[in-house]
Amino acid sequence: MHHRARRRILAGNPACLYGWWFPASLAAKAHKMYRVSNFIRHFARALLGGAAVATLWVNLDPASYYDVMESRVLKLALPDWLLPEMTRVTPITLVSEALMALFVFLLGKELWEANMLERGALHGRRAGLPFLATLGAMLGGVLVWTLTASLIETAEEAGFATGWAVPIGGDAVLAYVIGRRVFGKGSPALHLLLLIAIGADLAGLLAMVPTLSLSPVRLLWLALPVAAAALVWLGFGRHAQGRTERERQGALHLWPYVLAGAASWFGVMASGLPGALGLLPIIPAIPHAKRAFGLFAEAEELLHDPLNRLAHLAVKPLLVVLFLFGLTRGGVDLMAFAPTTLVTLAAFWIGRPLGFLAGVALARAMGFALPAGLSRGDLARMAALLGMGFTVPVLVLGSALPGGAMAEAARMGLALTLLLAPVLLLRMRRP
């Protein structure tokens, strides 16, 4: 959003500079001028930059690459039964289990607002079509993965449907960046694409849970994130609309939510669940804006509620985090082509697009309308964009697949799904 537009939104309401609410009329203006923040494109560059460096490194000198990535950065003085994934901290575990929690927090925040806030894209009946389209894309990917893997022998250590969780998630960041070039600025398809991609990404991360061997005793640690969220809400969050100025100002402090987030992350890790999910439980306890302005909207930069402030503080560190994620998990061995590569490509290039179109058809048959201005051609382009996947599937590889050649073959398949980008830009770009 340009500075002049920002000044127009703020005109007549100086309280917007200090609070976290807009009057309905100004919110409507901001909604009409909805633009996605530029940091999404910076995220994509950071991720791809790290993956490019890793790919070059792993193919030129694989021994030194794996020596560095699997080297011990820090040894915590904790028993293995408490935090088994973090007692021996390597660059891979540090980034995937700890730092990527910031990225998942940002995705969770956007989906929470879309569901809970006034004008949110998932508020009320508006949730019907995005939900069914997302569900269709996920189920399509899983079904084609399972079918293809049953027809092709992928690896000796693979069982029936091994790796089914890989094609559930996609890549919201890369899908948006390519989609912006395909559809053009301001297309209603972009917002729906982001909504579906974010929903699938979070579902893909949650799909890691059934693939883990979890101890019932360790799951008791999940009481810690629940308690952290409840306590920070009772002590601070609920006072955002307090009767006194002191209560309202107290709810604006960020440190209680940061401490609650740290406790929540620790509890999730100690339970045996992926640390990347560790900050999600506290999102509902953090005071948020009154109205939604769209996913990753520039207008949110003007808001001062604690949830948006925390998200804005995470943006610059996330540029480093995504580069490091690409560096530690995105290195593609160009000699790793195997049957699992074909299974991955089939799930993403066939299963997810067809599943998405089936979900949209079901939604329309149930009476849910498409967003205004969306054509059949736009749906075909969105289906193709959902055929790309990298960030979340790569994060899932470690738990969904046996390590070694099978995981590397799947990683190569995920990298090859990105070849859809030039095809879309050359053949399917919206006139």
C-alpha positions in Angstrom: 0.0 0.0 0.0 1.4 3.4 -1.0 2.0 6.0 1.7 -0.8 8.3 0.3 -3.2 5.4 0.6 -2.1 4.8 4.2 -2.6 8.5 5.0 -6.1 8.3 3.6 -7.0 5.3 5.7 -5.7 7.0 8.8 -7.4 10.3 8.1 -10.0 11.2 10.7 -8.9 8.5 13.1 -5.6 9.2 14.8 -6.4 6.4 17.3 -5.4 4.0 14.6 -1.8 4.9 15.2 -2.0 3.6 18.8 -4.8 1.1 18.9 -5.5 -2.0 16.8 -8.9 -1.2 15.4 -10.3 0.6 12.4 -13.9 2.0 12.1 -16.0 0.0 9.6 -15.8 2.7 6.9 -12.0 2.8 7.0 -11.7 -0.9 7.2 -13.7 -1.2 4.0 -11.4 1.2 2.3 -8.4 -0.8 3.4 -10.1 -4.0 2.2 -10.6 -2.6 -1.2 -7.0 -1.6 -1.4 -5.8 -5.0 -0.2 -2.3 -5.8 -1.2 0.0 -8.6 -0.1 3.1 -7.4 1.7 6.3 -7.6 -0.3 8.0 -9.7 2.4 6.4 -12.8 0.8 8.6 -12.3 -2.3 11.6 -11.8 -0.1 10.8 -15.1 1.7 10.8 -16.9 -1.6 14.2 -15.4 -2.6 15.7 -16.4 0.8 14.4 -19.9 0.6 15.5 -20.5 -3.0 18.8 -18.9 -2.4 19.6 -21.2 0.5 18.4 -24.3 -1.5 20.6 -23.3 -4.4 23.7 -22.9 -2.3 22.9 -26.3 -0.6 22.4 -28.0 -4.0 25.6 -26.7 -5.3 27.5 -27.8 -2.2 26.0 -31.2 -1.9 26.8 -32.1 -5.5 30.3 -30.7 -5.5 31.4 -31.9 -2.0 28.7 -34.1 -0.4 31.0 -35.3 2.4 31.8 -31.8 3.7 28.1 -30.7 3.3 26.8 -33.6 5.5 29.6 -33.2 8.0 28.6 -29.6 8.5 24.9 -30.1 8.6 25.1 -33.0 11.0 27.8 -31.6 13.2 27.0 -30.8 16.8 26.4 -27.1 17.4 25.4 -27.4 21.0 24.9 -30.2 23.5 22.2 -29.5 26.1 22.5 -30.8 29.6 19.1 -32.5 29.4 18.2 -36.2 29.6 17.3 -37.8 26.3 13.8 -38.7 27.5 13.0 -35.0 27.9 14.0 -33.4 24.5 15.5 -36.2 22.5 15.6 -34.2 19.3 17.4 -31.3 20.9 19.9 -32.9 23.3 22.4 -33.0 20.4 21.7 -29.8 18.5 22.8 -29.8 14.8 22.2 -27.1 12.2 19.4 -29.3 10.8 17.6 -29.8 14.1 18.1 -26.2 15.2 16.5 -24.8 12.1 13.8 -27.4 11.6 12.7 -27.9 15.2 13.2 -24.4 16.6 13.6 -21.6 14.1 10.9 -22.8 11.7 8.4 -22.5 14.5 8.4 -18.8 13.6 7.3 -19.5 10.0 4.6 -21.9 11.2 3.4 -19.2 13.7 3.1 -16.7 10.8 1.0 -19.2 8.8 -1.1 -20.1 11.8 -1.7 -16.4 12.6 -3.1 -15.7 9.1 -5.4 -18.7 9.1 -6.6 -17.9 12.6 -7.5 -14.4 11.6 -9.2 -15.6 8.3 -11.4 -17.8 10.4 -12.1 -15.7 13.4 -12.2 -12.0 12.4 -15.0 -10.0 10.8 -14.5 -10.0 7.0 -12.2 -13.0 7.4 -12.0 -15.2 4.3 -13.1 -18.2 6.3 -15.7 -16.5 8.4 -19.1 -18.1 8.2 -20.3 -19.5 4.9 -17.3 -18.1 3.0 -15.3 -21.1 4.4 -17.2 -23.7 2.4 -15.4 -23.5 -1.0 -11.8 -22.9 0.3 -12.3 -25.8 2.8 -13.5 -28.3 0.2 -10.9 -27.2 -2.3 -8.1 -27.6 0.2 -9.4 -31.0 1.4 -9.7 -32.1 -2.2 -6.1 -31.1 -3.0 -4.8 -32.9 0.0 -6.8 -36.1 -0.5 -5.9 -36.1 -4.2 -2.2 -36.0 -3.4 -2.5 -38.7 -0.8 -4.5 -41.1 -3.0 -2.3 -40.7 -6.0 0.8 -41.2 -3.8 -0.6 -44.3 -2.3 -1.7 -45.7 -5.6 1.5 -45.0 -7.4 3.7 -46.3 -4.6 1.7 -49.5 -4.6 2.4 -50.0 -8.3 6.1 -49.1 -8.1 8.6 -50.6 -5.8 10.1 -47.5 -4.1 12.5 -49.0 -1.6 13.0 -52.3 0.3 12.3 -50.5 3.6 9.0 -49.0 2.4 5.7 -50.4 3.5 2.2 -49.7 2.2 1.5 -46.0 1.7 4.9 -45.0 3.3 5.3 -41.3 2.9 1.6 -40.5 2.5 2.0 -37.3 4.5 4.5 -35.7 2.1 2.0 -34.5 -0.6 -0.5 -33.0 1.9 1.4 -29.7 2.3 2.6 -27.6 -0.6 4.3 -24.2 -0.6 2.3 -21.1 0.1 5.2 -18.7 -0.4 6.3 -20.0 -3.8 2.7 -20.6 -5.0 1.9 -16.9 -4.3 5.1 -15.5 -5.9 4.5 -17.5 -9.1 0.8 -16.9 -8.9 1.3 -13.2 -8.8 3.1 -13.3 -12.1 0.5 -15.7 -13.6 -2.7 -13.8 -12.5 -1.4 -10.3 -12.2 -1.8 -7.9 -9.3 -5.1 -7.6 -7.7 -6.6 -10.8 -9.0 -9.2 -12.5 -6.7 -7.5 -15.8 -7.5 -4.4 -14.8 -5.5 -6.3 -14.5 -2.2 -8.0 -17.8 -2.7 -4.8 -19.5 -3.8 -3.0 -18.2 -0.6 -5.9 -19.4 1.6 -5.8 -22.9 0.2 -2.0 -23.1 0.2 -1.7 -22.0 3.8 -4.4 -24.4 4.9 -2.8 -27.3 3.1 0.6 -26.3 4.6 -0.6 -26.3 8.2 -2.5 -29.6 7.5 0.7 -31.0 6.1 2.6 -30.2 9.3 -0.1 -31.7 11.5 0.0 -34.8 9.3 3.5 -35.4 10.7 2.0 -36.4 14.0 0.5 -39.8 13.0 3.8 -40.8 11.4 5.6 -40.5 14.8 6.0 -43.1 17.5 4.7 -41.1 20.4 4.9 -42.2 24.1 1.5 -41.8 25.9 3.5 -40.7 29.0 5.4 -38.0 27.1 2.1 -36.7 25.7 1.3 -35.4 29.1 3.8 -32.6 28.4 1.0 -31.1 26.1 -0.5 -29.8 29.3 2.3 -27.2 29.3 1.2 -25.4 26.1 -2.4 -25.6 27.2 -1.5 -24.1 30.6 0.7 -21.4 29.0 -2.1 -20.3 26.6 -4.7 -20.3 29.4 -2.5 -18.3 31.9 -1.4 -15.7 29.4 -5.0 -15.2 28.3 -6.3 -14.9 31.9 -3.4 -12.7 33.0 -3.1 -10.4 30.0 -5.0 -11.3 26.8 -8.5 -11.0 28.1 -7.7 -7.5 29.4 -7.3 -6.1 25.8 -10.9 -4.8 26.1 -10.5 -4.1 29.9 -12.5 -1.5 31.8 -9.4 0.5 32.8 -6.6 2.0 30.7 -4.1 0.2 32.9 -5.6 -3.2 32.0 -5.6 -2.3 28.3 -2.0 -1.1 28.4 -1.0 -4.3 30.2 -2.5 -6.4 27.5 -0.3 -4.6 24.9 3.0 -5.8 26.4 4.7 -8.5 24.2 6.9 -10.2 26.8 4.1 -12.3 28.4 3.2 -13.8 25.0 6.9 -14.4 24.2 7.3 -16.2 27.5 4.1 -18.2 26.9 5.4 -19.1 23.4 8.7 -20.4 24.8 6.8 -22.5 27.3 4.5 -23.8 24.6 7.4 -24.7 22.3 9.1 -26.6 25.1 6.0 -28.5 26.0 5.4 -29.5 22.4 9.0 -30.6 21.9 9.0 -32.6 25.2 5.8 -34.4 24.1 7.6 -35.7 21.1 5.7 -33.6 18.5 7.6 -31.5 15.9 9.0 -28.4 17.4 7.8 -26.4 14.4 4.3 -26.7 15.8 5.3 -25.3 19.1 4.0 -21.7 18.9 0.5 -22.6 17.4 -1.2 -23.2 20.8 -0.7 -19.6 22.0 -2.1 -17.8 18.9 -5.8 -17.8 20.2 -4.6 -16.3 23.5 -3.0 -13.2 21.9 -5.1 -10.1 21.4 -5.8 -9.5 17.7 -7.3 -7.0 15.4 -11.0 -6.5 15.0 -11.3 -7.1 11.3 -9.3 -9.0 8.7 -7.7 -7.1 5.8 -6.6 -10.1 3.8 -3.8 -12.7 4.1 -0.4 -11.1 4.7 -2.0 -7.7 4.0 0.1 -4.5 3.9 -2.7 -2.8 5.8 -1.7 -4.9 8.8 1.5 -3.0 9.1 -0.5 -0.1 10.5 -2.1 -2.2 13.2 -0.7 -2.3 16.8 -2.4 -5.3 18.3 0.0 -7.7 20.0 -0.6 -10.5 17.4 0.3 -8.3 14.4 3.2 -6.7 16.2 4.7 -10.1 17.0 4.2 -11.1 13.4 5.9 -8.0 12.1 8.8 -8.6 14.5 9.2 -12.1 13.0 9.5 -10.9 9.4 13.1 -9.9 9.2 14.4 -12.9 11.3 12.4 -15.2 9.0 14.4 -14.1 6.0 17.5 -15.6 7.7 15.5 -18.6 8.9 14.2 -19.5 5.5 17.6 -19.1 3.9 19.0 -21.4 6.6 16.1 -23.9 6.0 16.9 -24.0 2.4 20.6 -24.5 3.2 20.1 -27.3 5.7 17.1 -29.1 4.2 16.9 -28.0 0.6 20.1 -29.5 -0.9 19.1 -31.7 -3.9 21.4 -34.6 -4.9 21.1 -34.6 -8.7 22.0 -38.3 -8.8 19.2 -39.3 -6.4 16.5 -40.0 -9.1 14.6 -43.2 -8.1 11.1 -44.6 -8.2 10.1 -42.4 -5.2 10.9 -39.3 -7.4 8.2 -40.5 -9.8 5.7 -41.1 -7.0 6.3 -37.6 -5.7 5.8 -36.0 -9.1 2.6 -38.0 -9.7 1.2 -37.0 -6.3 1.9 -33.3 -6.9 1.4 -32.9 -10.6 -1.7 -35.2 -10.9 -3.2 -35.9 -7.5 -3.2 -32.4 -5.9 -4.5 -30.5 -9.0 -7.3 -33.0 -9.8 -8.2 -33.2 -6.1 -8.5 -29.4 -6.0 -10.8 -29.3 -9.1 -12.9 -32.1 -7.6 -13.2 -30.1 -4.3 -14.2 -27.0 -6.2 -16.8 -28.9 -8.2 -18.3 -30.4 -5.0 -18.4 -27.0 -3.4 -20.3 -25.5 -6.3 -22.7 -28.4 -6.3 -23.4 -27.7 -2.7 -24.2 -24.1 -3.5 -21.0 -22.4 -2.5 -20.1 -19.6 -5.0 -16.8 -18.8 -6.6 -15.2 -15.4 -5.7 -16.4 -12.7 -8.1 -14.1 -12.3 -11.1 -12.8 -15.9 -11.0 -13.0 -17.9 -14.3 -12.6 -21.5 -15.3 -9.2 -20.7 -16.7 -8.2 -19.2 -13.3 -9.2 -22.5 -11.6 -7.0 -24.4 -14.0 -4.1 -22.1 -13.2 -4.7 -22.4 -9.5 -4.7 -26.2 -9.9 -1.4 -26.1 -11.6 0.1 -23.8 -9.0 -1.0 -26.2 -6.3 1.1 -28.9 -8.1 4.3 -27.2 -6.7 5.6 -28.2 -3.3 8.8 -27.7 -1.4 9.0 -26.0 2.0 6.5 -28.0 4.1 7.0 -31.4 2.2 10.7 -31.1 2.8 10.1 -30.4 6.5 7.9 -33.5 6.6 10.4 -35.8 4.9 12.3 -36.7 8.0 9.4 -38.2 9.8 7.3 -39.5 6.8 10.0 -41.4 5.0 12.9 -43.7 5.9 16.2 -41.7 5.7 18.7 -42.2 3.0 18.1 -42.8 -0.7 14.3 -42.8 -0.4 14.2 -39.4 1.2 16.7 -37.9 -1.2 14.7 -39.2 -4.2 11.6 -37.6 -2.8 13.5 -34.3 -2.2 14.5 -34.4 -5.9 10.9 -35.0 -6.9 9.9 -31.9 -4.8 12.5 -29.8 -6.5 11.3 -31.0 -9.9 7.7 -29.9 -9.1 9.0 -26.4 -9.3 9.5 -26.8 -13.0 5.8 -26.0 -13.3 6.8 -22.4 -12.7 8.3 -21.6 -16.1 5.5 -23.6 -17.8 2.9 -21.5 -16.1 4.6 -18.3 -16.8 5.1 -19.1 -20.5 1.9 -21.0 -21.3 -0.8 -20.2 -18.8 -0.2 -16.6 -17.9 -3.4 -14.7 -17.6 -3.8 -12.2 -20.5 
